[in-house]
Amino acid sequence: MARRRVVITGLGAVTSLGQDVPTLWKNILDGRSGVAPIGAFDASQHASRIASEVRGFDPTQWMDPREAKRQDRFAQFAMAAAVQAVEDSGIDFAKEDVQRVGVLIGTGIGGIGELEQQHSRLLEGGPRRVSPFLIPKLMGNAASGVVSIRWGLQGPNSTVVTACASANHSLGAALRCIQYDEADMMISGGSEAAITALGVAGFASMLALSTRNDDPTAASRPFDKDRDGFVIAEGAGVVVLEELEHAKRRGASIYAEVAGFAATGDAYHITAPQPEGTGAAMAMIRALHDAGIQPDQVDYINAHGTSTPLNDAMESRAIRKALGGAADKVAVSSTKSMLGHMLGAAGGVEMILTALAVRDDVAPPTINYKTPDPDCDLYYVPNEAKRMTITYAMSNTLGFGGHNATLVLKKCDAGA
């Protein structure tokens, strides 16, 4: 059986640079930063006191207040982004076979905010003070669960937890569900809300976070020689994936086609990437093979680009391994320079930004790029967006544990 073609027909996002996609996209193209001093808790004793927070988020804009109280912040983000994506797609589930519509939303950490709150209640008041909603709020699969319940969607339903690669793995699995006729539509992406006292302290103790506390908007500087760590972020990015003919029959607008996907493992270290980027390179090579294209056909790469010394040098080497001589011609950028690192949600938001880059023929910038690093020797779209023809684009996510996942997007010719 020939694989079915899959397209993106709906987008939804909750980020520090906008709680809807049009606002987010404008701010990205303008090169704005969402990083600021932490406001969610007293961070005065923390080594890293900056983050990319979603400020002023009101979950009741997207769900009933009673429902909102029963969800951790990460699930609230996922629901908000999913509602946006579904509305954007124009789908009417009353006219669809809901057994052919599934949900696959990843997260790296899940409900850590609820876990911290209830642990404090346990220590202060004993076991009887712990909420009966602790478990359903902290579990990582809560986001996929509540989204499917919202519309009664009974198709494939799961959650992938692979640290910072969670969203891309989720999107890749959702892609396969449609390609191999297990579903006609999938709501997929990632969500995260780990800007908590424990979450920030944990990453800081690993020396993974930037400590440029006196200059928050310049702290995330992927591929720059003076980078000193990533900036933790929160939010969600969710898309509607749909079989091409199904989308055409209902007259849906199409952002891009999802042409390829691949995932590999470094088998090297639980947190450090393989220095030469062999696993990441193989994910890109296999994703290109899956898409049926050659390296010189790639126009743009939305890089993992975390702003850590190890990741950015490794990913640059990996891109060279995967693309060969074509690496000198490709535009590479890290939107984490503006949004920070959303962990398990990163790939969901970056899928949206990559799809918009393909649709609008514009590569988002890597801001805060001032001092070139000899170990990072590609073209990183420094500081300003670049208008260019983008027919094929890749999006990389690379997670702790050695998880690598690459998606390939294509400008969609619906008639082909």
matplotlib code that plots the C-alpha trace (Angstrom):
import matplotlib.pyplot as plt

x = [0.0, 1.3, 1.8, -0.8, 0.3, 0.0, -0.5, -0.8, -4.2, -4.3, -1.9, -2.1, 0.4, 0.9, 4.3, 6.0, 5.9, 2.2, -0.7, -1.9, 0.0, -0.3, 1.2, 3.9, 4.9, 5.0, 7.2, 9.5, 10.0, 10.6, 13.4, 11.9, 12.9, 10.4, 13.0, 12.7, 13.4, 11.4, 8.0, 6.5, 8.3, 11.0, 14.2, 16.5, 18.5, 18.8, 21.8, 19.6, 16.9, 15.6, 13.0, 10.7, 7.4, 3.8, 2.5, -1.1, -2.3, -6.1, -7.0, -10.7, -10.5, -10.2, -12.0, -14.6, -13.2, -14.0, -12.1, -9.2, -8.8, -8.4, -5.5, -1.9, -0.6, 1.1, -2.3, -4.0, -1.4, -2.0, -5.7, -5.4, -3.1, -5.3, -8.5, -6.7, -5.4, -8.8, -10.5, -7.8, -8.3, -12.0, -12.9, -16.3, -16.0, -19.8, -19.3, -16.3, -15.8, -14.2, -12.8, -10.5, -9.2, -6.5, -4.3, -0.6, 0.9, 4.3, 5.9, 9.3, 8.3, 4.5, 2.8, 5.8, 4.0, 1.3, 3.8, 5.7, 2.6, 1.2, 4.5, 4.6, 1.0, 2.1, 5.1, 3.0, -0.3, 0.2, -1.2, -4.8, -3.9, -2.9, -5.3, -7.2, -6.3, -2.6, -2.1, -4.3, -2.7, 0.9, 0.8, 2.4, -0.4, -3.0, -2.7, -3.5, -6.3, -8.0, -7.8, -9.4, -12.1, -12.9, -14.1, -14.7, -11.9, -11.5, -8.6, -5.0, -4.2, -0.8, 2.0, 5.7, 8.2, 11.7, 12.9, 13.4, 12.6, 9.1, 7.1, 9.0, 8.6, 4.9, 4.5, 6.4, 4.3, 1.1, 2.4, 2.8, -0.7, -2.1, 0.4, -0.5, -4.3, -4.8, -6.3, -7.4, -6.5, -4.2, -3.9, -0.3, 2.6, 4.0, 3.4, 5.5, 5.3, 8.5, 9.4, 9.1, 11.5, 12.5, 12.7, 14.9, 17.1, 17.6, 18.7, 20.9, 22.6, 23.6, 25.1, 22.8, 21.2, 22.4, 23.3, 23.3, 20.8, 21.6, 20.8, 17.8, 16.9, 20.5, 20.9, 19.8, 22.5, 22.7, 25.8, 27.5, 30.9, 29.8, 26.8, 26.7, 23.6, 19.9, 17.1, 14.2, 10.8, 7.2, 4.2, 2.7, 2.6, -0.1, -0.9, -3.7, -2.2, -4.5, -4.5, -4.2, -7.3, -9.4, -8.2, -8.9, -12.5, -13.4, -11.7, -9.1, -6.3, -2.9, 0.3, 2.8, 3.2, 5.0, 7.3, 9.6, 10.5, 13.3, 14.5, 17.8, 19.6, 23.1, 23.8, 26.4, 25.5, 22.3, 22.7, 25.7, 25.3, 27.7, 30.4, 30.6, 26.8, 26.7, 23.2, 21.8, 23.3, 21.8, 18.3, 18.6, 19.9, 17.1, 14.5, 15.7, 15.6, 12.1, 11.1, 12.7, 14.9, 18.6, 20.6, 21.0, 17.2, 17.0, 16.6, 16.1, 16.7, 15.1, 17.9, 17.6, 20.1, 19.8, 22.6, 24.7, 28.4, 28.1, 24.8, 25.4, 28.9, 27.7, 24.6, 26.6, 28.9, 25.9, 24.4, 27.7, 27.7, 24.1, 24.2, 27.8, 28.8, 25.1, 25.6, 27.3, 24.2, 21.4, 20.0, 20.0, 18.4, 17.4, 14.2, 15.2, 17.2, 13.9, 11.6, 14.1, 14.0, 10.5, 11.8, 9.2, 7.1, 10.0, 9.4, 5.7, 6.2, 9.2, 7.0, 4.6, 7.4, 8.9, 5.6, 5.1, 8.6, 7.8, 4.4, 5.8, 9.3, 11.1, 13.7, 13.4, 16.5, 18.9, 19.1, 21.9, 24.4, 27.4, 30.6, 31.2, 32.4, 34.9, 33.1, 29.8, 30.6, 27.2, 25.0, 22.7, 20.4, 22.0, 19.7, 17.3, 14.8, 15.7, 13.3, 14.2, 12.5, 11.9, 10.6, 11.9, 12.7, 13.9, 13.2, 15.6, 15.0, 17.6, 16.8, 18.6, 19.0, 20.4, 17.1, 17.2, 14.2, 14.0, 10.9, 11.0, 8.4, 7.6, 5.7, 2.5, 1.4, -2.1, -2.7, 0.4]
y = [0.0, 3.4, 5.8, 8.5, 12.2, 14.3, 18.0, 20.6, 22.3, 24.0, 25.7, 26.7, 28.1, 29.5, 31.2, 34.1, 35.9, 35.4, 33.3, 32.9, 32.1, 35.4, 37.3, 34.8, 34.8, 38.6, 38.8, 36.1, 37.9, 41.1, 39.4, 40.0, 38.2, 36.7, 36.3, 38.3, 37.9, 35.0, 36.1, 32.7, 32.3, 34.0, 33.2, 35.4, 32.5, 30.7, 30.7, 31.4, 33.9, 34.4, 32.5, 32.8, 32.7, 32.8, 35.8, 36.7, 33.3, 32.7, 29.1, 30.0, 31.6, 28.1, 25.9, 25.9, 27.2, 23.9, 22.0, 24.3, 23.7, 20.0, 20.4, 21.3, 24.3, 22.2, 20.5, 23.9, 25.1, 22.1, 22.6, 26.2, 25.4, 22.5, 24.6, 27.2, 24.6, 23.0, 26.3, 27.3, 24.1, 24.7, 21.1, 20.2, 17.0, 16.5, 15.7, 13.4, 9.8, 10.5, 7.0, 8.2, 11.3, 10.9, 12.9, 12.6, 15.4, 15.0, 16.5, 16.3, 16.6, 16.8, 18.2, 19.2, 22.3, 20.2, 17.7, 20.4, 22.0, 18.7, 17.6, 20.9, 20.1, 16.6, 17.9, 20.7, 19.0, 15.2, 12.7, 13.8, 17.3, 15.8, 16.5, 13.6, 15.4, 15.0, 11.9, 13.0, 16.4, 15.3, 12.5, 13.2, 11.8, 14.2, 16.6, 14.0, 12.7, 16.0, 17.1, 13.9, 14.2, 17.7, 16.6, 12.9, 11.8, 8.0, 7.4, 6.7, 8.4, 8.5, 10.5, 10.5, 11.5, 11.9, 15.1, 17.9, 15.6, 14.8, 16.9, 15.8, 12.2, 12.8, 14.5, 11.8, 9.1, 11.0, 11.3, 7.5, 7.0, 8.9, 7.6, 4.0, 4.6, 4.3, 7.8, 10.6, 13.4, 13.8, 16.6, 16.6, 18.6, 19.3, 21.2, 22.1, 24.1, 23.5, 27.0, 26.1, 26.4, 22.7, 22.6, 25.7, 24.5, 21.1, 22.4, 25.0, 22.4, 20.6, 23.9, 23.8, 27.3, 30.7, 32.9, 36.1, 37.4, 41.1, 41.0, 38.6, 39.4, 38.7, 35.5, 33.0, 33.3, 30.0, 29.4, 32.5, 32.1, 33.7, 31.4, 30.1, 27.9, 27.7, 29.8, 27.7, 28.4, 27.2, 26.9, 24.7, 24.2, 22.0, 21.3, 19.5, 16.9, 15.6, 13.2, 15.3, 14.1, 14.4, 18.0, 18.7, 17.3, 19.7, 22.7, 23.1, 25.6, 23.9, 25.3, 22.7, 19.0, 16.8, 14.9, 12.9, 11.9, 9.9, 9.3, 7.9, 7.4, 8.5, 5.6, 7.8, 9.7, 10.5, 14.2, 15.1, 14.8, 12.6, 15.2, 14.6, 14.5, 11.1, 10.3, 13.7, 13.5, 10.0, 11.4, 14.1, 11.7, 9.2, 11.9, 13.2, 9.6, 9.2, 12.4, 11.2, 14.3, 15.0, 17.2, 20.0, 20.4, 21.6, 25.4, 26.0, 24.2, 25.2, 23.9, 22.5, 25.3, 25.5, 28.0, 25.5, 25.1, 21.4, 21.3, 24.0, 22.8, 19.3, 20.2, 22.2, 19.2, 17.0, 19.3, 19.2, 15.4, 15.1, 17.7, 17.5, 20.4, 21.6, 22.7, 25.8, 26.9, 26.2, 28.8, 27.6, 29.4, 28.8, 30.4, 29.5, 32.7, 34.5, 31.9, 30.2, 26.4, 25.0, 21.5, 18.9, 21.6, 23.0, 20.8, 21.7, 25.4, 25.0, 22.8, 25.8, 28.3, 26.0, 25.5, 29.3, 29.7, 27.4, 29.1, 32.6, 32.0, 33.6, 32.2, 33.4, 35.0, 33.8, 36.9, 37.8, 36.5, 38.7, 36.7, 33.8, 30.5, 28.5, 25.4, 26.7, 27.5, 27.6, 30.5, 31.1, 33.9, 36.4, 38.9, 39.6, 37.4, 36.5, 36.5, 33.5, 30.7, 27.7, 24.6, 22.1, 22.7, 20.5, 20.9, 19.2, 18.3, 16.6, 15.4, 14.2, 10.5, 10.8, 11.1, 12.7, 13.5, 15.3, 16.3, 17.5, 19.9, 20.7, 23.5, 21.7, 21.3, 19.9, 19.0, 16.8]
z = [0.0, -1.0, 1.9, 2.1, 1.9, 5.1, 5.3, 8.1, 8.2, 11.6, 13.9, 17.6, 20.0, 23.5, 24.0, 25.7, 22.4, 21.8, 22.8, 19.3, 16.1, 14.2, 17.2, 17.7, 14.0, 13.8, 16.9, 15.6, 12.3, 14.1, 16.1, 19.6, 22.7, 25.2, 28.0, 31.2, 35.0, 36.4, 37.8, 38.7, 42.0, 44.0, 42.1, 44.1, 45.4, 42.0, 39.8, 36.8, 37.4, 33.9, 31.8, 28.8, 30.7, 29.3, 31.2, 31.7, 30.6, 31.3, 30.8, 31.1, 27.7, 26.3, 28.8, 31.6, 34.9, 36.7, 34.0, 34.2, 38.0, 37.2, 34.9, 35.4, 33.6, 30.9, 30.1, 30.0, 27.5, 25.4, 25.4, 24.5, 21.6, 20.4, 20.4, 18.3, 15.9, 15.5, 14.9, 12.5, 10.5, 10.2, 11.0, 12.2, 14.2, 14.1, 10.4, 10.9, 12.0, 15.4, 15.5, 12.6, 14.5, 17.1, 19.6, 20.2, 22.4, 23.9, 27.0, 28.6, 32.2, 32.6, 35.7, 37.8, 39.1, 40.6, 41.9, 43.8, 45.2, 46.5, 47.9, 50.0, 51.2, 52.2, 54.2, 55.8, 56.5, 56.1, 53.5, 53.9, 52.5, 49.2, 46.4, 44.7, 41.4, 42.0, 39.8, 36.8, 36.9, 37.0, 34.5, 31.2, 29.1, 30.6, 27.7, 25.1, 27.3, 28.0, 24.3, 23.1, 25.7, 24.6, 21.2, 21.8, 19.6, 19.7, 17.2, 18.1, 21.4, 23.1, 24.6, 23.8, 26.6, 25.2, 26.9, 24.4, 21.4, 22.7, 20.3, 17.2, 18.2, 18.8, 15.4, 13.7, 15.3, 14.3, 10.8, 10.5, 11.9, 8.9, 6.3, 7.1, 7.3, 11.1, 11.1, 8.8, 11.2, 14.2, 16.7, 17.6, 19.1, 22.6, 25.8, 28.8, 32.0, 34.0, 35.1, 38.8, 41.6, 41.4, 37.6, 37.3, 40.2, 38.6, 35.2, 36.9, 39.0, 35.8, 34.6, 31.6, 32.1, 31.1, 34.1, 32.1, 34.6, 34.0, 30.3, 29.9, 26.2, 25.2, 27.2, 24.6, 21.9, 19.8, 17.8, 19.3, 20.7, 24.0, 24.7, 28.2, 28.4, 27.5, 28.8, 30.2, 28.6, 28.7, 26.4, 23.8, 20.0, 18.5, 14.8, 12.9, 10.6, 7.9, 5.0, 1.8, 0.0, 3.2, 3.5, -0.2, 0.0, 2.8, 1.2, 4.0, 3.8, 3.8, 5.4, 4.2, 3.6, 6.1, 3.7, 6.0, 9.5, 11.2, 14.8, 16.1, 19.3, 20.3, 22.6, 24.2, 27.4, 29.3, 29.0, 26.8, 23.0, 21.0, 20.2, 16.4, 16.0, 14.4, 15.8, 14.9, 11.4, 10.9, 11.9, 9.2, 6.6, 7.2, 7.3, 3.9, 2.6, 4.0, 2.1, -1.1, -1.5, -1.8, 0.7, -1.8, -2.0, 1.7, 1.8, 5.6, 8.9, 12.1, 14.3, 17.9, 18.7, 22.4, 23.1, 25.1, 24.3, 23.5, 21.6, 19.1, 18.0, 17.8, 15.7, 13.4, 12.8, 12.3, 9.7, 7.8, 8.0, 6.8, 4.0, 2.9, 0.6, 0.5, 4.2, 3.0, 1.1, 3.6, 5.9, 9.6, 12.5, 16.1, 17.1, 20.7, 20.5, 20.9, 22.7, 24.9, 25.2, 25.7, 26.4, 25.4, 23.7, 21.6, 18.5, 18.4, 18.3, 15.9, 13.6, 13.4, 12.7, 10.1, 8.4, 8.3, 6.9, 4.1, 3.4, 3.5, 2.0, 4.9, 7.3, 10.9, 12.4, 15.1, 17.3, 19.6, 17.1, 17.5, 17.8, 15.4, 16.9, 14.8, 15.9, 14.4, 10.8, 9.0, 7.9, 10.9, 9.5, 12.0, 13.7, 10.9, 9.0, 5.5, 2.5, 0.4, -1.5, 0.8, -0.9, 1.7, 5.3, 8.2, 12.0, 14.4, 18.1, 20.2, 23.7, 26.9, 26.7, 23.2, 21.4, 17.9, 15.8, 12.4, 10.4, 6.8, 5.5, 1.9, 0.2, -0.7, -4.3, -3.5, -7.1, -7.5]

ax = plt.figure().add_subplot(projection="3d")
ax.plot(x, y, z, "-o")
ax.set_aspect("equal")
plt.show()
